[in-house]
Amino acid sequence: MKYDRGSERKMYPIVCADCGKEAEVPFKPDSDRPVYCRDCYQKHRPQRDNY
C-alpha cells in the first residue's frame, strides 16, 4: 500500500488467532488481544447498524 509521499506502510507478520494462517497486518500486534487474518476478521468484527 502506498501513501502520497511514496513511502510504503510497514506491515507486521502475524499468525491468525482463529485459523492459524500466516498473514500481515498494518499495525504492531498487542499480545493482550487476538489478531485475525482478513477472512477471520470478517467473522469476528462487530456488526454495524445501517442508519
mmJSON file of the N, C-alpha and C atoms, coordinates in Angstrom:
{"data_MODEL":{"atom_site":{
"group_PDB":["ATOM","ATOM","ATOM","ATOM","ATOM","ATOM","ATOM","ATOM","ATOM","ATOM","ATOM","ATOM","ATOM","ATOM","ATOM","ATOM","ATOM","ATOM","ATOM","ATOM","ATOM","ATOM","ATOM","ATOM","ATOM","ATOM","ATOM","ATOM","ATOM","ATOM","ATOM","ATOM","ATOM","ATOM","ATOM","ATOM","ATOM","ATOM","ATOM","ATOM","ATOM","ATOM","ATOM","ATOM","ATOM","ATOM","ATOM","ATOM","ATOM","ATOM","ATOM","ATOM","ATOM","ATOM","ATOM","ATOM","ATOM","ATOM","ATOM","ATOM","ATOM","ATOM","ATOM","ATOM","ATOM","ATOM","ATOM","ATOM","ATOM","ATOM","ATOM","ATOM","ATOM","ATOM","ATOM","ATOM","ATOM","ATOM","ATOM","ATOM","ATOM","ATOM","ATOM","ATOM","ATOM","ATOM","ATOM","ATOM","ATOM","ATOM","ATOM","ATOM","ATOM","ATOM","ATOM","ATOM","ATOM","ATOM","ATOM","ATOM","ATOM","ATOM","ATOM","ATOM","ATOM","ATOM","ATOM","ATOM","ATOM","ATOM","ATOM","ATOM","ATOM","ATOM","ATOM","ATOM","ATOM","ATOM","ATOM","ATOM","ATOM","ATOM","ATOM","ATOM","ATOM","ATOM","ATOM","ATOM","ATOM","ATOM","ATOM","ATOM","ATOM","ATOM","ATOM","ATOM","ATOM","ATOM","ATOM","ATOM","ATOM","ATOM","ATOM","ATOM","ATOM","ATOM","ATOM","ATOM","ATOM","ATOM","ATOM","ATOM","ATOM"],
"id":[1,2,3,4,5,6,7,8,9,10,11,12,13,14,15,16,17,18,19,20,21,22,23,24,25,26,27,28,29,30,31,32,33,34,35,36,37,38,39,40,41,42,43,44,45,46,47,48,49,50,51,52,53,54,55,56,57,58,59,60,61,62,63,64,65,66,67,68,69,70,71,72,73,74,75,76,77,78,79,80,81,82,83,84,85,86,87,88,89,90,91,92,93,94,95,96,97,98,99,100,101,102,103,104,105,106,107,108,109,110,111,112,113,114,115,116,117,118,119,120,121,122,123,124,125,126,127,128,129,130,131,132,133,134,135,136,137,138,139,140,141,142,143,144,145,146,147,148,149,150,151,152,153],
"type_symbol":["N","C","C","N","C","C","N","C","C","N","C","C","N","C","C","N","C","C","N","C","C","N","C","C","N","C","C","N","C","C","N","C","C","N","C","C","N","C","C","N","C","C","N","C","C","N","C","C","N","C","C","N","C","C","N","C","C","N","C","C","N","C","C","N","C","C","N","C","C","N","C","C","N","C","C","N","C","C","N","C","C","N","C","C","N","C","C","N","C","C","N","C","C","N","C","C","N","C","C","N","C","C","N","C","C","N","C","C","N","C","C","N","C","C","N","C","C","N","C","C","N","C","C","N","C","C","N","C","C","N","C","C","N","C","C","N","C","C","N","C","C","N","C","C","N","C","C","N","C","C","N","C","C"],
"label_atom_id":["N","CA","C","N","CA","C","N","CA","C","N","CA","C","N","CA","C","N","CA","C","N","CA","C","N","CA","C","N","CA","C","N","CA","C","N","CA","C","N","CA","C","N","CA","C","N","CA","C","N","CA","C","N","CA","C","N","CA","C","N","CA","C","N","CA","C","N","CA","C","N","CA","C","N","CA","C","N","CA","C","N","CA","C","N","CA","C","N","CA","C","N","CA","C","N","CA","C","N","CA","C","N","CA","C","N","CA","C","N","CA","C","N","CA","C","N","CA","C","N","CA","C","N","CA","C","N","CA","C","N","CA","C","N","CA","C","N","CA","C","N","CA","C","N","CA","C","N","CA","C","N","CA","C","N","CA","C","N","CA","C","N","CA","C","N","CA","C","N","CA","C","N","CA","C","N","CA","C"],
"label_alt_id":[null,null,null,null,null,null,null,null,null,null,null,null,null,null,null,null,null,null,null,null,null,null,null,null,null,null,null,null,null,null,null,null,null,null,null,null,null,null,null,null,null,null,null,null,null,null,null,null,null,null,null,null,null,null,null,null,null,null,null,null,null,null,null,null,null,null,null,null,null,null,null,null,null,null,null,null,null,null,null,null,null,null,null,null,null,null,null,null,null,null,null,null,null,null,null,null,null,null,null,null,null,null,null,null,null,null,null,null,null,null,null,null,null,null,null,null,null,null,null,null,null,null,null,null,null,null,null,null,null,null,null,null,null,null,null,null,null,null,null,null,null,null,null,null,null,null,null,null,null,null,null,null,null],
"label_comp_id":["MET","MET","MET","LYS","LYS","LYS","TYR","TYR","TYR","ASP","ASP","ASP","ARG","ARG","ARG","GLY","GLY","GLY","SER","SER","SER","GLU","GLU","GLU","ARG","ARG","ARG","LYS","LYS","LYS","MET","MET","MET","TYR","TYR","TYR","PRO","PRO","PRO","ILE","ILE","ILE","VAL","VAL","VAL","CYS","CYS","CYS","ALA","ALA","ALA","ASP","ASP","ASP","CYS","CYS","CYS","GLY","GLY","GLY","LYS","LYS","LYS","GLU","GLU","GLU","ALA","ALA","ALA","GLU","GLU","GLU","VAL","VAL","VAL","PRO","PRO","PRO","PHE","PHE","PHE","LYS","LYS","LYS","PRO","PRO","PRO","ASP","ASP","ASP","SER","SER","SER","ASP","ASP","ASP","ARG","ARG","ARG","PRO","PRO","PRO","VAL","VAL","VAL","TYR","TYR","TYR","CYS","CYS","CYS","ARG","ARG","ARG","ASP","ASP","ASP","CYS","CYS","CYS","TYR","TYR","TYR","GLN","GLN","GLN","LYS","LYS","LYS","HIS","HIS","HIS","ARG","ARG","ARG","PRO","PRO","PRO","GLN","GLN","GLN","ARG","ARG","ARG","ASP","ASP","ASP","ASN","ASN","ASN","TYR","TYR","TYR"],
"label_asym_id":["A","A","A","A","A","A","A","A","A","A","A","A","A","A","A","A","A","A","A","A","A","A","A","A","A","A","A","A","A","A","A","A","A","A","A","A","A","A","A","A","A","A","A","A","A","A","A","A","A","A","A","A","A","A","A","A","A","A","A","A","A","A","A","A","A","A","A","A","A","A","A","A","A","A","A","A","A","A","A","A","A","A","A","A","A","A","A","A","A","A","A","A","A","A","A","A","A","A","A","A","A","A","A","A","A","A","A","A","A","A","A","A","A","A","A","A","A","A","A","A","A","A","A","A","A","A","A","A","A","A","A","A","A","A","A","A","A","A","A","A","A","A","A","A","A","A","A","A","A","A","A","A","A"],
"label_entity_id":["1","1","1","1","1","1","1","1","1","1","1","1","1","1","1","1","1","1","1","1","1","1","1","1","1","1","1","1","1","1","1","1","1","1","1","1","1","1","1","1","1","1","1","1","1","1","1","1","1","1","1","1","1","1","1","1","1","1","1","1","1","1","1","1","1","1","1","1","1","1","1","1","1","1","1","1","1","1","1","1","1","1","1","1","1","1","1","1","1","1","1","1","1","1","1","1","1","1","1","1","1","1","1","1","1","1","1","1","1","1","1","1","1","1","1","1","1","1","1","1","1","1","1","1","1","1","1","1","1","1","1","1","1","1","1","1","1","1","1","1","1","1","1","1","1","1","1","1","1","1","1","1","1"],
"label_seq_id":[1,1,1,2,2,2,3,3,3,4,4,4,5,5,5,6,6,6,7,7,7,8,8,8,9,9,9,10,10,10,11,11,11,12,12,12,13,13,13,14,14,14,15,15,15,16,16,16,17,17,17,18,18,18,19,19,19,20,20,20,21,21,21,22,22,22,23,23,23,24,24,24,25,25,25,26,26,26,27,27,27,28,28,28,29,29,29,30,30,30,31,31,31,32,32,32,33,33,33,34,34,34,35,35,35,36,36,36,37,37,37,38,38,38,39,39,39,40,40,40,41,41,41,42,42,42,43,43,43,44,44,44,45,45,45,46,46,46,47,47,47,48,48,48,49,49,49,50,50,50,51,51,51],
"pdbx_PDB_ins_code":[null,null,null,null,null,null,null,null,null,null,null,null,null,null,null,null,null,null,null,null,null,null,null,null,null,null,null,null,null,null,null,null,null,null,null,null,null,null,null,null,null,null,null,null,null,null,null,null,null,null,null,null,null,null,null,null,null,null,null,null,null,null,null,null,null,null,null,null,null,null,null,null,null,null,null,null,null,null,null,null,null,null,null,null,null,null,null,null,null,null,null,null,null,null,null,null,null,null,null,null,null,null,null,null,null,null,null,null,null,null,null,null,null,null,null,null,null,null,null,null,null,null,null,null,null,null,null,null,null,null,null,null,null,null,null,null,null,null,null,null,null,null,null,null,null,null,null,null,null,null,null,null,null],
"Cartn_x":[0.842,0.0,0.892,0.617,1.437,0.664,1.404,0.839,1.327,0.795,1.123,2.616,3.341,4.763,5.605,4.968,5.686,6.26,6.017,6.537,5.532,6.056,5.183,4.84,3.659,3.204,3.895,4.376,5.035,3.996,4.263,3.369,4.038,3.245,3.749,3.205,4.072,3.611,2.864,1.791,1.005,0.626,0.166,-0.469,-1.89,-2.86,-4.262,-4.635,-5.291,-5.706,-6.849,-7.497,-8.629,-8.227,-7.66,-7.383,-5.909,-5.006,-3.589,-2.828,-3.502,-2.866,-1.929,-0.797,0.116,-0.439,-0.318,-0.812,0.011,-0.334,0.313,-0.762,-0.457,-1.375,-0.624,-1.339,-0.682,-0.496,-0.488,-0.274,0.55,1.221,2.024,1.083,1.017,0.087,0.391,-0.66,-0.577,-0.81,0.054,-0.06,-1.282,-1.97,-3.153,-4.43,-4.389,-5.6,-5.331,-6.337,-6.157,-6.096,-5.343,-5.23,-5.656,-6.476,-7.044,-6.587,-6.567,-6.341,-7.579,-7.5,-8.595,-9.912,-9.854,-11.07,-11.702,-10.887,-11.423,-11.875,-11.22,-11.633,-13.064,-13.419,-14.777,-15.795,-15.433,-16.337,-16.437,-15.374,-15.307,-15.63,-15.615,-15.809,-17.25,-17.403,-18.754,-19.633,-20.896,-21.851,-22.143,-22.269,-22.61,-24.082,-24.655,-26.045,-26.069,-26.917,-27.044,-28.218,-27.899,-28.952,-29.111],
"Cartn_y":[-1.161,0.0,1.23,2.164,3.365,4.577,5.529,6.792,7.898,9.095,10.23,10.503,10.301,10.6,9.482,8.45,7.372,6.339,6.485,5.506,4.373,3.19,2.046,1.906,1.405,1.196,-0.034,0.065,-1.061,-2.105,-3.342,-4.451,-5.382,-5.981,-6.87,-8.281,-9.282,-10.664,-11.143,-11.885,-12.457,-13.893,-14.613,-15.903,-15.714,-15.973,-15.752,-16.532,-15.848,-16.463,-17.448,-17.421,-18.304,-19.519,-19.268,-20.381,-20.794,-19.972,-20.306,-19.945,-19.305,-18.912,-17.726,-17.7,-16.568,-15.439,-14.222,-13.05,-11.848,-10.677,-9.43,-8.416,-7.568,-6.51,-5.185,-4.065,-2.753,-2.095,-2.882,-2.35,-3.342,-2.859,-3.736,-4.476,-5.792,-6.553,-6.406,-6.387,-6.319,-7.738,-8.221,-9.604,-9.836,-8.763,-8.903,-9.187,-9.008,-9.171,-10.12,-10.91,-11.79,-10.972,-11.487,-10.841,-11.873,-11.43,-12.337,-11.989,-12.993,-12.756,-12.048,-11.601,-10.852,-11.652,-12.924,-13.731,-13.913,-14.238,-14.464,-13.168,-12.064,-10.779,-10.461,-10.787,-10.54,-11.294,-12.48,-13.265,-12.706,-12.061,-11.618,-10.145,-9.363,-7.924,-7.61,-6.56,-6.195,-5.77,-6.083,-5.685,-4.207,-3.523,-2.105,-1.934,-0.929,-0.575,0.298,-0.022,0.78,1.734,3.002,4.01,4.786],
"Cartn_z":[0.0,0.0,0.0,-0.855,-0.979,-0.46,0.076,0.525,-0.389,-0.205,-1.054,-1.131,-0.044,-0.022,-0.647,-1.131,-1.785,-0.836,0.466,1.421,1.597,1.762,1.955,3.424,3.695,5.056,5.625,6.863,7.498,7.847,7.465,7.752,8.759,9.615,10.658,10.44,10.487,10.317,11.551,11.332,12.433,12.083,13.081,12.883,13.392,12.549,12.887,14.142,15.082,16.338,16.131,14.98,14.719,13.883,12.702,11.779,11.747,12.313,12.336,11.075,10.118,8.858,9.093,8.386,8.452,7.593,8.112,7.393,7.829,7.293,7.678,8.02,9.003,9.401,9.428,9.244,9.185,10.55,11.617,12.963,13.754,14.788,15.621,16.564,16.473,17.306,18.8,19.586,21.031,21.559,22.408,22.872,23.751,24.173,25.018,24.229,22.917,22.109,20.949,20.564,19.407,18.12,17.149,15.841,14.805,13.851,12.857,11.447,10.582,9.16,8.598,7.368,6.761,6.77,6.426,6.364,7.741,8.734,10.083,10.733,10.405,10.958,10.542,9.313,8.837,9.687,10.167,11.008,12.42,12.921,14.314,14.533,13.482,13.69,14.105,14.89,15.358,14.189,14.299,13.275,13.407,12.276,12.28,12.022,12.668,12.394,11.153,10.208,8.993,9.16,9.367,9.532,8.282],
"occupancy":[1.0,1.0,1.0,1.0,1.0,1.0,1.0,1.0,1.0,1.0,1.0,1.0,1.0,1.0,1.0,1.0,1.0,1.0,1.0,1.0,1.0,1.0,1.0,1.0,1.0,1.0,1.0,1.0,1.0,1.0,1.0,1.0,1.0,1.0,1.0,1.0,1.0,1.0,1.0,1.0,1.0,1.0,1.0,1.0,1.0,1.0,1.0,1.0,1.0,1.0,1.0,1.0,1.0,1.0,1.0,1.0,1.0,1.0,1.0,1.0,1.0,1.0,1.0,1.0,1.0,1.0,1.0,1.0,1.0,1.0,1.0,1.0,1.0,1.0,1.0,1.0,1.0,1.0,1.0,1.0,1.0,1.0,1.0,1.0,1.0,1.0,1.0,1.0,1.0,1.0,1.0,1.0,1.0,1.0,1.0,1.0,1.0,1.0,1.0,1.0,1.0,1.0,1.0,1.0,1.0,1.0,1.0,1.0,1.0,1.0,1.0,1.0,1.0,1.0,1.0,1.0,1.0,1.0,1.0,1.0,1.0,1.0,1.0,1.0,1.0,1.0,1.0,1.0,1.0,1.0,1.0,1.0,1.0,1.0,1.0,1.0,1.0,1.0,1.0,1.0,1.0,1.0,1.0,1.0,1.0,1.0,1.0,1.0,1.0,1.0,1.0,1.0,1.0],
"B_iso_or_equiv":[0.0,0.0,0.0,0.0,0.0,0.0,0.0,0.0,0.0,0.0,0.0,0.0,0.0,0.0,0.0,0.0,0.0,0.0,0.0,0.0,0.0,0.0,0.0,0.0,0.0,0.0,0.0,0.0,0.0,0.0,0.0,0.0,0.0,0.0,0.0,0.0,0.0,0.0,0.0,0.0,0.0,0.0,0.0,0.0,0.0,0.0,0.0,0.0,0.0,0.0,0.0,0.0,0.0,0.0,0.0,0.0,0.0,0.0,0.0,0.0,0.0,0.0,0.0,0.0,0.0,0.0,0.0,0.0,0.0,0.0,0.0,0.0,0.0,0.0,0.0,0.0,0.0,0.0,0.0,0.0,0.0,0.0,0.0,0.0,0.0,0.0,0.0,0.0,0.0,0.0,0.0,0.0,0.0,0.0,0.0,0.0,0.0,0.0,0.0,0.0,0.0,0.0,0.0,0.0,0.0,0.0,0.0,0.0,0.0,0.0,0.0,0.0,0.0,0.0,0.0,0.0,0.0,0.0,0.0,0.0,0.0,0.0,0.0,0.0,0.0,0.0,0.0,0.0,0.0,0.0,0.0,0.0,0.0,0.0,0.0,0.0,0.0,0.0,0.0,0.0,0.0,0.0,0.0,0.0,0.0,0.0,0.0,0.0,0.0,0.0,0.0,0.0,0.0],
"pdbx_formal_charge":[null,null,null,null,null,null,null,null,null,null,null,null,null,null,null,null,null,null,null,null,null,null,null,null,null,null,null,null,null,null,null,null,null,null,null,null,null,null,null,null,null,null,null,null,null,null,null,null,null,null,null,null,null,null,null,null,null,null,null,null,null,null,null,null,null,null,null,null,null,null,null,null,null,null,null,null,null,null,null,null,null,null,null,null,null,null,null,null,null,null,null,null,null,null,null,null,null,null,null,null,null,null,null,null,null,null,null,null,null,null,null,null,null,null,null,null,null,null,null,null,null,null,null,null,null,null,null,null,null,null,null,null,null,null,null,null,null,null,null,null,null,null,null,null,null,null,null,null,null,null,null,null,null],
"auth_seq_id":[1,1,1,2,2,2,3,3,3,4,4,4,5,5,5,6,6,6,7,7,7,8,8,8,9,9,9,10,10,10,11,11,11,12,12,12,13,13,13,14,14,14,15,15,15,16,16,16,17,17,17,18,18,18,19,19,19,20,20,20,21,21,21,22,22,22,23,23,23,24,24,24,25,25,25,26,26,26,27,27,27,28,28,28,29,29,29,30,30,30,31,31,31,32,32,32,33,33,33,34,34,34,35,35,35,36,36,36,37,37,37,38,38,38,39,39,39,40,40,40,41,41,41,42,42,42,43,43,43,44,44,44,45,45,45,46,46,46,47,47,47,48,48,48,49,49,49,50,50,50,51,51,51],
"auth_comp_id":["MET","MET","MET","LYS","LYS","LYS","TYR","TYR","TYR","ASP","ASP","ASP","ARG","ARG","ARG","GLY","GLY","GLY","SER","SER","SER","GLU","GLU","GLU","ARG","ARG","ARG","LYS","LYS","LYS","MET","MET","MET","TYR","TYR","TYR","PRO","PRO","PRO","ILE","ILE","ILE","VAL","VAL","VAL","CYS","CYS","CYS","ALA","ALA","ALA","ASP","ASP","ASP","CYS","CYS","CYS","GLY","GLY","GLY","LYS","LYS","LYS","GLU","GLU","GLU","ALA","ALA","ALA","GLU","GLU","GLU","VAL","VAL","VAL","PRO","PRO","PRO","PHE","PHE","PHE","LYS","LYS","LYS","PRO","PRO","PRO","ASP","ASP","ASP","SER","SER","SER","ASP","ASP","ASP","ARG","ARG","ARG","PRO","PRO","PRO","VAL","VAL","VAL","TYR","TYR","TYR","CYS","CYS","CYS","ARG","ARG","ARG","ASP","ASP","ASP","CYS","CYS","CYS","TYR","TYR","TYR","GLN","GLN","GLN","LYS","LYS","LYS","HIS","HIS","HIS","ARG","ARG","ARG","PRO","PRO","PRO","GLN","GLN","GLN","ARG","ARG","ARG","ASP","ASP","ASP","ASN","ASN","ASN","TYR","TYR","TYR"],
"auth_asym_id":["A","A","A","A","A","A","A","A","A","A","A","A","A","A","A","A","A","A","A","A","A","A","A","A","A","A","A","A","A","A","A","A","A","A","A","A","A","A","A","A","A","A","A","A","A","A","A","A","A","A","A","A","A","A","A","A","A","A","A","A","A","A","A","A","A","A","A","A","A","A","A","A","A","A","A","A","A","A","A","A","A","A","A","A","A","A","A","A","A","A","A","A","A","A","A","A","A","A","A","A","A","A","A","A","A","A","A","A","A","A","A","A","A","A","A","A","A","A","A","A","A","A","A","A","A","A","A","A","A","A","A","A","A","A","A","A","A","A","A","A","A","A","A","A","A","A","A","A","A","A","A","A","A"],
"auth_atom_id":["N","CA","C","N","CA","C","N","CA","C","N","CA","C","N","CA","C","N","CA","C","N","CA","C","N","CA","C","N","CA","C","N","CA","C","N","CA","C","N","CA","C","N","CA","C","N","CA","C","N","CA","C","N","CA","C","N","CA","C","N","CA","C","N","CA","C","N","CA","C","N","CA","C","N","CA","C","N","CA","C","N","CA","C","N","CA","C","N","CA","C","N","CA","C","N","CA","C","N","CA","C","N","CA","C","N","CA","C","N","CA","C","N","CA","C","N","CA","C","N","CA","C","N","CA","C","N","CA","C","N","CA","C","N","CA","C","N","CA","C","N","CA","C","N","CA","C","N","CA","C","N","CA","C","N","CA","C","N","CA","C","N","CA","C","N","CA","C","N","CA","C","N","CA","C","N","CA","C"],
"pdbx_PDB_model_num":[1,1,1,1,1,1,1,1,1,1,1,1,1,1,1,1,1,1,1,1,1,1,1,1,1,1,1,1,1,1,1,1,1,1,1,1,1,1,1,1,1,1,1,1,1,1,1,1,1,1,1,1,1,1,1,1,1,1,1,1,1,1,1,1,1,1,1,1,1,1,1,1,1,1,1,1,1,1,1,1,1,1,1,1,1,1,1,1,1,1,1,1,1,1,1,1,1,1,1,1,1,1,1,1,1,1,1,1,1,1,1,1,1,1,1,1,1,1,1,1,1,1,1,1,1,1,1,1,1,1,1,1,1,1,1,1,1,1,1,1,1,1,1,1,1,1,1,1,1,1,1,1,1]
}}}
